[in-house]
Amino acid sequence: MGGDAVQARASTRVQAALVRQARGHLEKCYAAHMKRMVYSQLERAQLGGVPGLVPLVRAFLDVVLPPQALPTLEDGQASGAPVWPLIFYCMRAGGGKAACVAAAENSSPSVVEIVAALDHYEKSDSYRLPPDMEKKLRMSYKRAVKNSPDPFKVVITI
């Protein structure tokens, strides 16, 4: 009986389920961390009354993003926050769809490319990009992103 349990645990389906659960747990924990940070500094965070992940991330960025970092951030804003940190922290808190919706208002070519990839990723059952899209992103990274001064842009497109 013990061998059957070990064999079942080693199956790709069970391992994928464990990874999904662990990822979901980490995302919830990070969202809770952001809430704690924001609520501990409400005046600085300027949260406002709109519920949702994007306003939470925007308020979180007001708390944790130092003003001297703003000149290094590229491609403008989305939903009132620097676009790349907004995408990064939405994804870190499990809000890939929220990141897509928020960043869709930004028309920078690299943001449009990432939003399309994120949208495809979120709709995929396997959480994988098709090889052609992955190759296109890798080429874009090699061409333009890897030398960017924006650390959030570099991390997202790796």
WOSULZI-V225767 format. One record per helix or strand of 2 or more residues. SS is the DSSP state (H for helix, E for strand). FROM is the first residue (numbers start at 1). TO is the last residue. If there is no record, write none. Layout:
SS_FROM_TO + SS_FROM_TO
This chain:
H_2_9 + H_12_40 + H_42_45 + H_53_64 + H_67_72 + E_77_78 + E_81_82 + H_83_92 + H_96_103 + H_109_123 + H_131_145 + H_151_156
